[in-house]
Amino acid sequence: MPRLLPRLLKILQDTPEPNSLSNGYTRYKKRVSMKNTIPETPTFTSEGRTRSILLDNANPITEGYLYDRHKTLPPRVRLVKPLQDTGDHDHPREMTDEEREWWSSPYLRMLASPLRECQITRKKLPCDFLIRLAPVRLPASHGVREQQTLVPDGVEHPKSNPRRSAPACYIVCWKDAVPYATSRIPLRKISPNLAVPPLLSVRIGYQLRLRVLQELDLLTKRLAASSLDDPAATVLRRLTRSEWNVVRQTNTIPHKDAVALMVVPPVNQNPETKKKPQPSAQLDIADIVQNDTDSSENSSRRLLPFSVLHPVTDDDLGPLLPNAQAPLYHGLSLFPARPQRAALHKALCELLEAERRVRSRAPPAPDSSQHEKSPRTRGDAKGSHAFLLCSNQHTAKRADVVPLAIALWRLRMWEGQAYGSAVETSHWEVNAGWRLSWADQMY
């Protein structure tokens, strides 16, 4: 202790005084690439040498780190500030049109996520196809043995609920596999006294729907703060009644770059209370269980399917390549709870309003003439309840639509409609029929 105190005092004296104008804000150092110029590899033979290779200035034996290859900084979607001189380090570059088109694809982004192993099926899949579970300590009274339970972790947006750093495991994003979690997950290896809660499936489904609402709110804020440089960069638009009739009659989506089509009508009033439900994203588990019980009791009315894949027609591809497919989501099956469905309709309308405000502030196109105020729409020109979500290289410059499309697709996977069904043929993994027979093969 007598030796430690003088050194601590010296360190405190040499420490610079904090800036009073910073207000506690710490500016982190920008990310710098480790990429450098690799010297030419010398020969290890004695021909033409007058001295040992160990006496060279940069030799691969004593200074092998000079020959390590490092990656460059990843490209950015858009560079706002001009590039500055970074010395020996490389600087980030802007994505090309082709790279930006890849970045705007939710399917490529999902497949590019890190690989993790599902503890139930023992298959390695991208983490966007899995659900992360982490142990949480339960409150216990004095003298009672401590208990822990598994809860979904990282399902919500990190701004709302950050991911825990505790040891965790992954299971496939499919609610039919959750009942096998107790017998398949090595609970004791993760944490002692760990148990799987009975309402784990209900909690995961609730958080997946909550993630959709969170992504809609963040997308609305990004669009409100962005400028419209390209009039063709439309993120969300409401289909007219005539356009929606074409989709229903042809079972195709005649809109290029469509990643999702959501049919979300406004929620009607409750026939018993004669009141409309208030939009609310947060629900109690008891309300969710009660809603599932009421929907199962009133299952005499046939509900619409959760989602249906429709081909996206594109004349540029020609007859050689197959058409891309986009999911059509039905709001009644997507959000069974009435308060959450009302919150979904409100979030979509707010996103449309943000799109209109940005377009009203944008300068008119140079080739557009001064047009009069359009008359009031009537008949089939009116807006329908179908909302079209688009993502391409132009929309990527305004806002990132991919997280919302991924959140919707993860909810689709959770309901078991993404792959492995009898109606749709899976294109995500080889021999996807294991989902229908894996339980019979294991037990």
N, C-alpha and C positions, 0 to 999 in steps of 0.2 A: 504493500500500500504506500509506504513512503517514496518508493521509486515511481509509482504510477502517477501520483498527484502532480509532481513538477512537469511531467510530460503532457498531461492533460491541460495544465495551465498554459504551456507554451503553444499547444495546438489552438486553444481558444484565442490567444493573442494574435496568432498568425492568420486566423480566419477573417476574411473581409466582412465588413459590416453589411447587414442586409439592406436592400434598397427600400426606403420607406414608401416609394411611389408604386411599388409592385402590387400592394394590397393582397399579399399572399399568393399571387399568381406566379407559377413557376413555368417558365418557357422551356420546353424540352428541346433538346438538340435534334435537328433534322436528321432524317435517315440518310446515311452516307454509304455508298457502295464500296465494297472491298475489292472491286475489280481493278486489276493493274496489268501492266504490260509484262508478259512472260518472256524472260530472256531465252535466248537460243540454247538448247540443251547441248552441252559440250560432249565430245567423244571421250570414252573411257579407255581408249587404246593409247599406247605409248608412241604411236607414229606421229612425227612432227612436233613432239613435246620436248621442251628443254628443262621443265620443272614439274613437280607433282601437281595434280589437280586440286589438292588441298590448299595450294598457295594462290589459286585464282581468286579474284575479287568476289565473284558470285558463283559458287560451286554448289552442286545439288547434294553434297554430302553434309557439310556443316551449316549451310543456309538453304535447306530444302523448302522453307516456307515461301521463298521467292518464286518457286515453280508451282505453287498451288493455284489452281484455277477457281475463280469465284464468279458468281452470276452477276449480271448487271441489275440495276434497279428495274422493277417492273414498270411497264408503260402506264401512263395515266390516261383517263378518258378525255380529259380536257385540261390544258395548261392555261391558267388565267394570267399568271405573271410571266414576263419574258425570262428566258433562261439566263442565269448568271454564271460567271466563271467559277468553277469548282476546283480549279487546280488540277491535281493528278487524278481526281476522282471523276467518274462519269456522272452525267446529269440525267434526270428522268426525261423521257421523251413522250410525246403525245401519240396515242394509238392511231394506227392507220384505219382507213375505212373498213377494211376486212377484219382487223382485230376488234374494232368497235362493234361490228356485226356479230362476231362470236361472243363478245361480252354481253350483248343484249339478249342472248338466248338463255332462258332459265334452265333448259335441259343440259346444256354444256356446263353451266355453272354448277349444277347439282352433281354431275359426273366428275367434275374436277375437285370436289371436296375431298378431304383426307379420308383414307380407308380406315375402317374400324371393324372389329369382329362382333357379330351378334352373339350374345351369350345363350340364346335360346336355340337358334338354328345352326350355330357354328359356321356361318358364312361371312366372308369379308365383303362389305358393301361400303360405298361412300357414306359419310356421316349424315348427309342430308336425307338418306333413306333410312335412318335409324333414329331412335329416341334415346337420349341420355338420361340415366337414372343415377341419383346420388343419395347417400344415406343422410338422414337428418335425425338429430337427437330429440327425443320426446321428453317433455317435462315430467319429472318424477318426484314424488314426495320423499321425505327423509326415511332411509332404511329400505327403500325399494330398489331393486336392481335396475340399472339404466337400460332403456330400450331404444332402439333406433328403427326407423322405417325408411323405405325407398320412396322417393318422390321424383317426378320429372324435373330435370335440370337443363337449363339452356333452351327450353322450348319457346319461352317468351322472348321478346326483344331485349338485348343487353341493357338498353337504356331504362327499361322498366323493371327488369329483374335480372341482375348480373348472374353469370354462371358461377357456381361454387367451385372451389379448387380442391375439394375433397376427392378421395378415390371414388371412381364412378364406373359404371358399366353401360353397355349399349344393348338395346333390343331392337328388333325390326319394327318399322313403323307400320304396324298392322295389329288391330285390336283383337283379332282372333288368336294371336299368339301369346297374349298377356296371361291367360289362365295357366300356361305352362311355365311361367316365370319362377314359381316357387320350387319346382323340381329341377329346373335346368340351370338357373343362375347359381354360381357358387357363392352363397351369401356370406359364409364364414370367412372367405378369403377377402371380401371387401371390408367387412366390419363385424365384430362380434355382436351377438344379440340383435341381429338384423332380421326384419320380417317384411313381407310384402303386404301392403294394405289391401283390403278387399275392394276399395273404390279407386284403385290405381288407374284402371281403364277410363273411368269417368273423369278423373282429374286430367289425364293426358288429352282427352278429347276437348275438354273445356279450354285448356291452355293453347291448343292448336287453333281453336276458333278465336281466342283472344289475340293470338299473334297476327291473324288476318286483320283485325281491327286496328292493331298497333301499326302495322305496315301501311294501312290506308291513311292513318293520321300523319305519319311521317312523310308519306308521299305528297299529301296535301300541303304540308309546310314547305317541302322542297319546291313544288311547283309555284307556290305563292311568292317565293324569294327568287325565282329564276326569271330570265327574260326569254322571249320567243324570237329566236333568230331565224328559224325555219318554219314557215306556216304549215308545212306538211308534218311537223313533229307533234302529232296529236297523241296524247297519252290515254285519255279516256273520253269516250263520246257515247251519247245515248242514241240508239238506233231508232229510226222512225218506224211507224207501224207498217209501212210498206216493206221496209228492209227486214223487219222481223218476220213478216209473212213469207218472204223469200227464203229465209233460213228455215222456217218450219216446213215449207213445202218441199224444198230441195234437200234438206238435211245437210247443207253445206254452209260454210261461212265465207261469203264472197268478199273478204277483206284481207288484203295482204298484211303480214306481220301481226296478225291477231294471236295473242297468247291465252286469252280467256274471254268467255262471254258469260256474264252473270245476269240471270233473270231474277230481279229482286223487286217485287211490287211492294207498295206501302202496306204496313200492317193495319188490318182492320180493327175496329173496336171489339172489345170483349162482349159477347152476347149476354153475359150474366151481369157484369158491372156497367155495361154501356159506356166504357171508357177505353181510350187507346192506351196501350202500354207505353211507359216512358222509356226512351232509349237509354240503355245501360249496358256497358261492356262487362262490368264486374258483377258476378253472380255468386251466391253461396252454393256450396255443394248440396245442401238440402234442397234448394230450388231446382238444381239440375237433376237430381234423382227424382224429385216429384214430377218434373217435366217429362222425363223418360217414362215414368209410370203412367202418366196421363196419355202420352202418345201411344204406348203399347195397348192401353185399354180402348182407345179410340182408333185402333188400327183397321176398323171396318172400311174406312175411306182409304182408297188406294192413293198413296203418295207418289209424287213424281220421283224418278230416279235421282240419286245424288248428283251424278254428272254423266254426260254422254259425250263421246269423242265425235267431232264432226270434221271432215276434211276442209282445209283452207284452200280454196281455188286460187290458182295463180297461173295466168296465161304465159308468164315469162319462162316457166320451167319446161313447158312443152310436154309431149307424151312420153318422153324417155324416163323422167324421174317421177316417183310417186308424190302425191300432194302431201303437204304437212297436215297435221291434225291438231286441233285445239279443243280443249274441254268446254262444254256448256254446263254451267252450274245452275241448279235450281235453288233459289233462296230458301224455300220452305224446308227442303231437306238439308241444305247447307248449314242453316242455323235454326234448329227446331225451337229453341227458346224464343218467345216473342220479344222480350226486352233486347236480347242480343240481335235479333233480326231487325228490329227497329233501329238499333245503333248502326247496323250495316247499311241500311237504306239512307240514314242520315249522313254517314261518312261518304258514301258514293255521291250524294247530292252536294256535299261540301267540296268534294274533289272536282266535280263539274263546275261549280261556282268559281273555284280558284282558276280553272282552265279558262273560263269566260273572262275573268278579270285580267288575266295575263294577255289574252288576245285583244281585249279592248285597249290596253296600254301599248300594244305593239304598233309600230308605224305601218301604214298601208303599203302593199306591194307596189313596186314601180309600174308594173303593167296593169294594175287594177284601176279602173275608172271610178269616178265618184258616183256611187249608187245611192238610190233613195232608201229610206227605211222600208225593210221588207214587211209585207202585210202579215196579219195574224194567220198562223198556220191552221189548217182545217183538215178534217178527215184523216187520210193515211199519212199526211205530212206531219202529223203530231208525233211527239215523242212516245216511245213505248217504255216498258219496264225492263228492257234489255240494255245492259251496259257493256260496251266493247272495250277491252283493255289491249293496247298495242305496245309493242316493244321492237325497236330497230336501232340502227346506228344513229338516226337523227334524234330519237327520244332519249338516247343515252346521254346526250350532251345536256339535256334539260334536267332530267331526274332519272334515278335508277328504278326501273319498274320491276326488275327481276326479283327482288326480295318478296314482293307481293305475289307474283306468280308462283314462286317456290312455296310460299305459305299456303296458297290454295291447293297446290299439287300435293303437299305433305298431308293436308287434310283429306284429300282424295285417296292417298295411299292408306291412311289410317282406316278409312271405311272399307278398304279391300277392293277398290275398283281400279287401281292403277295398273295392275298386272295379275296374271295368273287366274283370271276368271274364264268362264266358259264362253262368254260373248266376245271378249277382246283377246287378241293374241299379243303376248308380251314381246316387246322389243328391247327391254331393259337388260335382261340377263339370259344366259343360255339355259335351256331346260327349266323354264319358269314354272312348269307344272308341279314342281316339288311343293308348292304352297298348298296344294289340295291333298297331298298324300304324305307330307313329311311326318305328321303325327303318327300315322299308322306304321311308318317304317321304323320310328324310334321306340315305340311302346308296343 
